[in-house]
Amino acid sequence: MSSDVMGSTQQVRIAELIDVPPVKTVVQLADLVHPAQRGRMAESFVLTDEVRSHLRRLLVALGAKTGFAAFLRGHYGTGKSHFLAFIDLLLAGEVSTTRFEEVEPELAGLIEQALRERYVVAAVSLVEHSSRESLEQIVSEAFSRTSGPAPLPFLDRTELASHIDTFRYHLDRHHRDSLDLFLLENDLGEDELFSGQQLPLLEELAREVRYPFRPDPGRAARFKHLFSSAREAGKVAVVLLLDELSEFLHAKTGAALAEDIRFLQYLGELTAEQPLYIIAALQEYLEAAEYGLTGEVVRKIKDRYPNNFELSSSHIEEIIAERLIRHKPGAGRVIRAVYDSLHESLRGFPIPMSRFMRAYPIHPATTILLERLKPLLSQGRGIIDFIHYRLRGCEERGIPGVLGAPADHLVTPDVIFDHFRTRIRENVEIAEYDTTVYAWYERNLETLFPDDARRALAARLIKLLILLAISPEPRPYSVRTLAQALLVRVSRIDPDVNVRAVQEI
């Protein structure tokens, strides 16, 4: 980069300072079945401070040969699936320890110690399963598909269908009223109940009518067989990785939900008795009201899953710096010049230079607000997707990139509204912020602000104020804070002019 280009941040383009490498923005556990994907998933995983801390806790427990149960929490797009996939690859011996030796020798030693042993590992992506399936059956069948020893399986489908048909005939002949009432109480059709996917409910009905319906040997016998088979095969531990657990439970109601929660409790209890290691990914806390769980149930689950792994905004900023954005040689001088200019024109720009440098050209306020907007992101596109495409652009999705913009242009938090606007509209609790509030301003901004520049700034302010209003973590903010978040620079000499411009709008 020539010295005259380096001299003016107005002349330098962002593309001259950074590369945005192509990445797979959505990682799923299902990708583990593809050999080529396994290698890429291992290489592209970023060892953030949080990740290294979580791995250390897991590896220490593996070394002690004690059970372990943890919930992995982080909203959509924070890398939960990639983390679980990395653990699967690590325990399979497909991750080089040299990556750890460079950053944390102690962790590398723990990994080497762990890899002297062999494990039964089942990685389950629950998004691939219907809500009609029971969690117990999904987990049991996942262990049955592993290359290691399998748990005692459910009856094969032919035998199971025969048992169910016999039970159905008995009910129709002798307990028709009980069957009809049971279907009504559980909001099920008769064919759905007898489909083979509702075994817990069939067992419950069998107990009511005192019918000896025994379609499988029971969970205790099944998992006893799993652990004894693992020991015989020289496997020291059984590892269960569950992805998208909260989404799976959200789709459950009534007796089916209760049975899955009981199975989660059972698995947690097993970790105190057997070398079972569980990491289950959640987008939110299980005590969320929409699950309808009682305080007693929540307490029991917490007691059985005492280890909590969090993936927060600091984790995301490390991923941005190490995976999504690569600074070109010599870029540091220009980025520091951008920072100094912003600090001068925005008076007390409240971001440390080190943090600004790591995330550039993403405004740190953007990552902070992304972290707070969990309801917005829970079923929307993830943070990795947002960062990647807001930098590179995507013509098919109508997303403009920023690589051609001047060096002092940042991706500011108001852009979150544009990216997740559909999700806002689909959420009944916050939809009016788009369909009523923003829609009104869209119709009237030209009248309110005939000047093009003021109108454009007003639209950005409205978007940011809406995002702050719908945040479940409201924080106090001032007009100066808004000016700093949106990088308002009507004047590059007098910071107060920039604040007044925002105040007037």
N, C-alpha and C positions, 0 to 999 in steps of 0.2 A: 504494500500500500504506500503510495507516494506521500512525501511530507506535506505537499500542498493540499492533498485530499484529507490528510490527518488533521489539518489545521482548522477545518470548519465543520462542525457537526451539521450545519445546514446543507452542505454539499454532499456529505457521505450518506450513502443509502444503507439501510439495515442489512441488506444482502451482502454488503462488503465486510460486515463485521461478524456475521454468524452463518452457520450452516444449520439446516433443519433436516436431519436424516430421516428417510422413510422409516416408519415404525408401524407395528401392528397395534392399533390403539385399543382394541378390545381383546384381551387374553382370556381364554376359557380353559378349564381343566380338560375339556374334551380334546383340546389340541395335543394332549400328551400321547394320543394314540398314533400320531404321525411322527415317524423318526426324524424327519427334517425339522419339524417344528420344535421338537424337544431340544435340539442343539441351540436353536435361535432363542428359545425361552430362557435357557441357562445363561447364554452370553449376554442377553439384553437386560437381565435383572439387575437392578441397582441396589447396591449394599448400603442403604442409608443407615444413619445412627440407630433409628428405631428398629430396623430389620435386624441389625447385628445384635441388639439387645434381646430381641425375641428369640433369635436363633440360639443365643448363648443359654437362655433359660431352658429351652427345649433340649439342647444337647447335654446340659448338666443333668437333667432328669433322665435322659436316655442312659448316660453313664452310670447313674445310681441305680438303674433298673427298677425304678419306681414308676407307677402309673402317672398320667398327666392329662388334665382336661382343661382346655382353654377356649374362650371365644375370641375370634379375631374380628375387631370392629373397625369399620371405616365405611363412609358412604360410597355410593356408586362411582367407580372410576379412580379409586385410591390405590388400586393394585392388589386387592385381596386374592383374586384368582391367581395372579402371577406369583404371589408369595407362596400359596399352597402348592402350585406347580413346582416351584423351586425346591420346596422341601421334598417333594416326591423325587425329583431329579437328584437331589443331594443324597438321599438315603439309598438311591439306586447306584451311587458311585459315578454319576455322570456330570459332576461339577468339579472342576479343578481346584485344589486347595491353594494353588499359587495366588488366586485372587485375594484370599484371606491373609496369606502370609505377608502381602505387601501392606495391608491396612491394619491387621490385628492378628499378630502371631498366636496369641492365646486362643482365639477362636479357631484358628487353623489347627491347633493341637487338639481341641475338643472334637473337631470334625474328623481328624485322622483316627482318634480313638473310637468314635462312633462307627466309622467305616470298617473297623476290624470285625464288626458283627454284621449279621444279616437280619432283615426285617420282612414281615408281611405288611404291605402297604396297599390300602384301598383308597383311591381318590375319586370322590363322587361329586359330580356336578348336578345338583338337584333341579336346576332349571330344565334339564332334559327329561324330567319325570312328571307325570300327571299328578295332580292333587288327589286323584282317586287312589293312588298307590300309598301303601303305608311306609313310613320311614324304616320300620324294622325289615320289611321285605326288601326294600331297596338296598339297605346296608348288607343284609345277608347275601343277596345275589351279587353285590359288588365283591365281597370277599370270595365268593364262589368263582368269580372270573379272574382272580389274581393268579399269578403263576405259582404262588405258594400254596400251602394246605388250605382247603376250603372248610367252612363251617358245615355242620350237618344241615343239608339243604331242606327247603320246603319240599313237600311232595311234588313229583313232576306234574305237569299240567293235566295229563290224562287222568292220573289217579285223583288229583284234586277235584277235577270236574266231576268225576264219578261220586266222590264224597258229597259235593255240593248238590248235585242232582238228587241224590238219595234224601238229603236233608230237606230239600225243597219239596219233594213229593210228600214227605212226612208232615211238613208244615201245612201243605195244602189240604191234606186229608184230615188232620187232627187239630190244627191250631190256626185256622184261617183268620179268625178274628184277631189273634195275637200278632200275626204277620202283618195284617193291614194296619193295625195301630202302630206297630214298630216302624213301618215304612213312612207313615204320616209324621211321627215324632222326629224322624231323622231326615225328612225331606228327600226321600229316595224313591226311585222307581223300582219295581220288582226285578227287572232284568239287571239293573245297576247293582242291586244288593247281591245278586247271585252271579256276578260277572267274574268272580275270582280275585277282585281287587279290594274286597271289603271284608277280609278275614276277621279282623278284630270285632266288627259289628256282627258278623255271623256267629262268632263265639259268644258274644254278649246275648244274642237272641237265643242261642242254644241253652245257655244257663237259665234264661227265663222260663223256657218250656221244658227244662230238664232232659235235654236230648244229648246223647254222648257224641258230640261233634268234635273230633280231634284231627284237624287237617295237618298238623305238624307236631314235632316232638316238644316244642316249647323253646323259648329263648334261652333258658338256663342250660338245657342240654346242648343247644346249638352252639353257644359260645364256649361251653366247656370243651366241646369237641374241637373248636377252632384253636384254643390255646394249647391243648394237649398235642394236636397235630403240628402246631408251630414248633413246639419243643422237640418233637421227634424229628423234624426236618432241620433242626439246628438254627431255627429263627428265635432270636432272643426277645422280640417284642412285636406287637401288632399295632399298626399306625392307621388311624382313620382320619382322612381329610374331607370335610364336608363343606362344599361351596354353595352359596345362595340359600342358606338355611332360613333366613328371615322371609325371603320371598316365597319359599315353599310353605312355611307355616301360615303365611298370610292367606293362602288359598284354602286353608282348612277351616272347618267349623265343627262345632258340636263334639260328638263322640270321637270322630276321626282326629281332630286336633288334640283332644285329651289323651288319646292313645299314643300319638306321636310325642307329646310332652312326657308321658310316662316312660316311653322308650329312651328319650334323652336322659332322663333321670337315672334309668337303669344303667345306661352306658357310663354315666358319670360315676355311679357307685362302683362299677367294675374296676375303674382305674385305681381304687383303693385296695383291690384284691389281686389284680392281674397286671402284667406288663402291657397295659393298653394305653395308647397315647392318642388323644383326640384334639383336633383343632377344627372348630366350626366357625365359618364366616357369617357374620351378621352385618346388616346395614344400620341397625339400631339396637337399642336395648330391649331385651325380651319383655320388660315390664311395660312396654308401650301399651296404651289403653286399648288400641284396636285389636290386640290379641285376646283381650278379655280374661287375662290370667289374674288369679287372686294373689294377694300378698304372700300367703303361705306357699303357694306353688313357686312364685318367683324366688322366695328365700331358699327353698329346697334346691332349685336349679343353680342359684349362685353358690350355695355350699358345695355342690358337686362339680362346678366349673370355676374353681377359685382363681385361675390364671387368666388375666385379661391382656390381650395384645391390641394395641391401638395403632392405626395408621392415620396420622394427622396432617395438618397443612405443612408442617416442617418437613415431613416425609415427602410430600408432593414437591416442595421447592428443591429438595435434593434430586428428585427424579428429573425435574425440569433442567437443572444445571448439568446433570451427568448423562442423561439419556435423550432428552428432547432437543436440546440446544447445544451446539458446539461453537465456541468462540474461535475466530480465525486468528492467526498470528498477528500481533500488533493491535488487535481490537481493544485491548485493555485501556490504552491511552485515550481513545475516542470515547469509550463508555464512561471513563472517569470525567472527561470533559463535559459529557452530557449531564452527569450527576451534579457537577459543580454548577452548571448553568441552571439546572432545576432548583438547586438549593438556594441560589441567589435570587431567582425570579419568583420563587414561591415562599420565601422567608421561613426558614426552619423546616424545610422539607423533612418530615419525621421518619425517614428510612435510613438506616446505617448504610454506608457505602458498600460494605462487604455483602450485605443482603441484596442491595440493588444490583451489584455486579453479577451475582450468581443467577438472578432471575431474568436479567435483561434479555429481550425487550418486553418482558411481562412486568407490569407494574405490581410490586409486592402487595398493594391494596387489593389487587384482583384475586390473588391466591387466598388472602385472608377472608375476603367476602365469599369466595367459592366454598371455603371450609364451613362457613356459618349457614349457608343456604342448603342444608341437608334435605328439607322437604322438596326443594326444587330439583335436586340432583338424584333423589332416591330411585326414580324410574326414568330419568332422562339420560342424555349422553354423558359420559364421564369426563372427569377433569383432564385426563390425558388426551382424549379426543378434542376437547375444547382448546387446549394449548396448541396442539399440533396443527389443527386446521385453521385456527385464528392466525397462526404464523404463516403457514404455507398457502392457505386458501384452498377452496374446493369449488370449482365452477359448477359441478353437478348439484351441489347443495346451496349454491348462491352465496358462498362465504368468500369475501374478499381477503386476500392475504396482506401482510404488511412488509414483506421483504423489499418492496420497491419504495417504501416510505423513507423520509429523512431519518437520520440516526437518533434524533431527539423525540421521535414518535414512540409511544409505548402502548401496549394493549391494556387499556384502562377498564375499571370494573363495570362501567355502563354497558360494555359489549356483552357481558353475561346475559343481560336482558334479551338481546338479539338472538343469542345462541340457544337459550332455553325458553323462548317465548311460547312455543307450542306447549311445553310442559306446564307453564303458568296457566295457560288457557284451559288445560285439561284438568287442573286441580280445582275442585269446586270451592275449596276454602279461600283461594286467592285469585280465582279467574277474573273477578270484577276489576282487579287492578289493571288487567289488560283490556277486557271487553268494554269496560265503562270508563275508567280513569284515562288510560293511555289513548283509547279510541277517541275520547272527547278532545284531547290535546292535538291529536293528529288532524282532526277536522278544523281546529281553531288556531293552531300555532301561526299560520300565515297572517291571520288578522291581528293576533296579539303582538307578533314580532315581524313586521314587514322586512326588516334588515336580515339578509341571508345568514350572516355570521352569528347574530344574536339568536336567530331561530334555531340554528343547528346546535348551539350551546344549550338552549332551553330544552331541546329534545333529549340531549344527553343527561341533563340534570334530572328531568322527569324519570328517565329510566333508572338512574342511580337512586333517587328517592324512593321509587317503588321497590327496588331490591332491598334497601335498608328497612322499608316498612314491613316486608314479608319475612325478613330474617327472624328465626326463632331466638336469636341472641341479640336483641336490640342493644345498641351502644349509643351513648351521646355523641353528637357530632356538631361541628360549627360550620359556618359559611367558609371559613378558611380551610377546614378539613375537606369540604367538597371541592374547593378550588384545587387543592393539592392532589386529590384523588383523580380529578379529570385533567390535570396538568393545564389549567387555564392560564394562558400567557398572552393576554391582551397587550400587556407591556412586559418587556424583558428587563426593564430597568427598575420600575417601581412596583414592588409586590402588592402594595395596598390597592393599586388600580385593578389588579386581577381579582382581589377579594370583592371590591365594590361592583365589579362586573357581574359576579355571581349573585351578590346581594340584590342588585337591581332586578335581575331576572327572577 
